[in-house]
Amino acid sequence: NFENQTSKVIPNPFLLFTKIHFFNPNNEKFDLSIYDSLGKFVTSYKSNTDEFIVSLDNMQGTTKFTLNFPQNKYYYIITDQNNKKVSSGVLLTITQ
C-alpha cells in the first residue's frame, strides 16, 4: 500500500541499506538516480522489478555534509526508459 505515493522507502532513515518500492506490474526497466543535498549526482541503479536496493557503500565516495546532525539527506528520482519521471522522494541516512 503506497498511500497516495508512487514509491516508498523502507526503512527510512537507514544505516547500511534500504529498499525503494514502486509500482511495476509489467516488470519494465526503470532507472534510479540519487543526488546529494546540493543536487550533485551520487549514484544510479537499474531495475526491472518493483524495488531498488540502495546501499550506503555506493554513497561513500561522496561528500557528506553531516555538520553534527545524525542524518544525511539524499534525493532520488525514478525514471522510465523514455526518461520520464515516475516518482521521486527523499532518502535519509543515519551516521554512526
DRENVO-989248 format. One record per residue (C-alpha): x, y, z; residue number from 1. Coordinates in pm, whole numbers, plus 32768, in hexadecimal, padded with zeros to 4 digits. Each point is the difference from the previous one (the first is absolute). Layout:
# DRENVO-989248
@c1 = X&c2 = Y&c3 = Z&lumlo = NUM
...
//
This chain:
# DRENVO-989248
@c1 = 8000&c2 = 8000&c3 = 8000&lumlo = 1
@c1 = 80A2&c2 = 8144&c3 = 7F89&lumlo = 2
@c1 = 7F00&c2 = 80E8&c3 = 80A7&lumlo = 3
@c1 = 7FEA&c2 = 80F5&c3 = 7ED8&lumlo = 4
@c1 = 8178&c2 = 7FED&c3 = 7FC1&lumlo = 5
@c1 = 80A5&c2 = 7F6E&c3 = 7ECB&lumlo = 6
@c1 = 8126&c2 = 7F75&c3 = 80C7&lumlo = 7
@c1 = 8055&c2 = 7FA9&c3 = 8165&lumlo = 8
@c1 = 8150&c2 = 7FE5&c3 = 80B3&lumlo = 9
@c1 = 801D&c2 = 7EF4&c3 = 810E&lumlo = 10
@c1 = 80AF&c2 = 803B&c3 = 80EC&lumlo = 11
@c1 = 802D&c2 = 8177&c3 = 7FF3&lumlo = 12
@c1 = 80E1&c2 = 8075&c3 = 80A0&lumlo = 13
@c1 = 80F5&c2 = 7EE3&c3 = 7FC9&lumlo = 14
@c1 = 8158&c2 = 7F9A&c3 = 807B&lumlo = 15
@c1 = 8094&c2 = 7F11&c3 = 7EFC&lumlo = 16
@c1 = 7EF9&c2 = 7FBE&c3 = 7EF5&lumlo = 17
@c1 = 7E96&c2 = 8042&c3 = 7FAC&lumlo = 18
@c1 = 7F00&c2 = 7F9D&c3 = 7EFA&lumlo = 19
@c1 = 7F3B&c2 = 80EC&c3 = 7F25&lumlo = 20
@c1 = 7EBB&c2 = 7F58&c3 = 7F9C&lumlo = 21
@c1 = 7F34&c2 = 8078&c3 = 7ED7&lumlo = 22
@c1 = 7EE6&c2 = 7F88&c3 = 7F23&lumlo = 23
@c1 = 8085&c2 = 7F2C&c3 = 7EDD&lumlo = 24
@c1 = 7F00&c2 = 7EF2&c3 = 7FA8&lumlo = 25
@c1 = 8091&c2 = 7FBB&c3 = 7EA5&lumlo = 26
@c1 = 816D&c2 = 7FE5&c3 = 8073&lumlo = 27
@c1 = 806B&c2 = 811E&c3 = 7F22&lumlo = 28
@c1 = 815E&c2 = 8091&c3 = 801D&lumlo = 29
@c1 = 8024&c2 = 8136&c3 = 80DC&lumlo = 30
@c1 = 8127&c2 = 80D6&c3 = 8067&lumlo = 31
@c1 = 8041&c2 = 8093&c3 = 8156&lumlo = 32
@c1 = 80DE&c2 = 8133&c3 = 8025&lumlo = 33
@c1 = 8072&c2 = 807E&c3 = 8154&lumlo = 34
@c1 = 8075&c2 = 8163&c3 = 8049&lumlo = 35
@c1 = 8093&c2 = 80A0&c3 = 8137&lumlo = 36
@c1 = 7F6A&c2 = 812B&c3 = 80B5&lumlo = 37
@c1 = 80B0&c2 = 80EF&c3 = 7F0F&lumlo = 38
@c1 = 7F78&c2 = 7F52&c3 = 7ECC&lumlo = 39
@c1 = 8147&c2 = 7F50&c3 = 7FA8&lumlo = 40
@c1 = 7FD6&c2 = 7EAB&c3 = 7F5B&lumlo = 41
@c1 = 8065&c2 = 7EE6&c3 = 80ED&lumlo = 42
@c1 = 7FAA&c2 = 7EB1&c3 = 7F62&lumlo = 43
@c1 = 7F02&c2 = 7F49&c3 = 7F2A&lumlo = 44
@c1 = 7F57&c2 = 7EAD&c3 = 7FF1&lumlo = 45
@c1 = 7F33&c2 = 7F3E&c3 = 7F01&lumlo = 46
@c1 = 7EE5&c2 = 7F0E&c3 = 804A&lumlo = 47
@c1 = 7EF2&c2 = 7F3F&c3 = 7F4D&lumlo = 48
@c1 = 7F57&c2 = 7F97&c3 = 8146&lumlo = 49
@c1 = 7F2D&c2 = 80CE&c3 = 80EF&lumlo = 50
@c1 = 811F&c2 = 806C&c3 = 80E1&lumlo = 51
@c1 = 815D&c2 = 8094&c3 = 800D&lumlo = 52
@c1 = 80F0&c2 = 7F94&c3 = 8111&lumlo = 53
@c1 = 80D4&c2 = 812D&c3 = 805D&lumlo = 54
@c1 = 8145&c2 = 7FC7&c3 = 80BA&lumlo = 55
@c1 = 80B4&c2 = 810D&c3 = 80C2&lumlo = 56
@c1 = 8147&c2 = 7F69&c3 = 7F80&lumlo = 57
@c1 = 7FAD&c2 = 8092&c3 = 7EA9&lumlo = 58
@c1 = 7FEE&c2 = 815C&c3 = 809B&lumlo = 59
@c1 = 8144&c2 = 7FF1&c3 = 80C8&lumlo = 60
@c1 = 80CF&c2 = 80BA&c3 = 7EFE&lumlo = 61
@c1 = 7F20&c2 = 812F&c3 = 800F&lumlo = 62
@c1 = 8026&c2 = 812F&c3 = 80D9&lumlo = 63
@c1 = 7F1E&c2 = 7FE8&c3 = 812E&lumlo = 64
@c1 = 7F92&c2 = 813C&c3 = 80AE&lumlo = 65
@c1 = 7FB3&c2 = 7F77&c3 = 8158&lumlo = 66
@c1 = 8049&c2 = 813D&c3 = 80C3&lumlo = 67
@c1 = 7FC4&c2 = 7F3D&c3 = 8142&lumlo = 68
@c1 = 7EA2&c2 = 7F9C&c3 = 7F94&lumlo = 69
@c1 = 7FAA&c2 = 7E8D&c3 = 8020&lumlo = 70
@c1 = 7F77&c2 = 7FE3&c3 = 7E9E&lumlo = 71
@c1 = 8067&c2 = 804B&c3 = 7E9B&lumlo = 72
@c1 = 7EF9&c2 = 8053&c3 = 7EFF&lumlo = 73
@c1 = 8000&c2 = 7F7D&c3 = 7E9C&lumlo = 74
@c1 = 7EFE&c2 = 802A&c3 = 7EEE&lumlo = 75
@c1 = 7F9B&c2 = 7EF4&c3 = 7F09&lumlo = 76
@c1 = 7F50&c2 = 7FFE&c3 = 7EB1&lumlo = 77
@c1 = 7F73&c2 = 7ECC&c3 = 7F53&lumlo = 78
@c1 = 7FDF&c2 = 801B&c3 = 7E87&lumlo = 79
@c1 = 7F7B&c2 = 7F15&c3 = 7EF5&lumlo = 80
@c1 = 80BA&c2 = 7FA2&c3 = 7EC1&lumlo = 81
@c1 = 7F7E&c2 = 813D&c3 = 7F56&lumlo = 82
@c1 = 80A9&c2 = 80C9&c3 = 8116&lumlo = 83
@c1 = 7EAB&c2 = 8068&c3 = 8088&lumlo = 84
@c1 = 7FF7&c2 = 8034&c3 = 8178&lumlo = 85
@c1 = 7F13&c2 = 7F0A&c3 = 80A5&lumlo = 86
@c1 = 8059&c2 = 8041&c3 = 816B&lumlo = 87
@c1 = 80E9&c2 = 80BF&c3 = 80E6&lumlo = 88
@c1 = 8044&c2 = 8021&c3 = 8171&lumlo = 89
@c1 = 80F8&c2 = 8025&c3 = 811B&lumlo = 90
@c1 = 80F6&c2 = 7F07&c3 = 8097&lumlo = 91
@c1 = 8083&c2 = 8041&c3 = 815D&lumlo = 92
@c1 = 813C&c2 = 7F54&c3 = 807B&lumlo = 93
@c1 = 806B&c2 = 7FD3&c3 = 8167&lumlo = 94
@c1 = 816C&c2 = 8041&c3 = 804D&lumlo = 95
@c1 = 80B8&c2 = 7F35&c3 = 8104&lumlo = 96
//
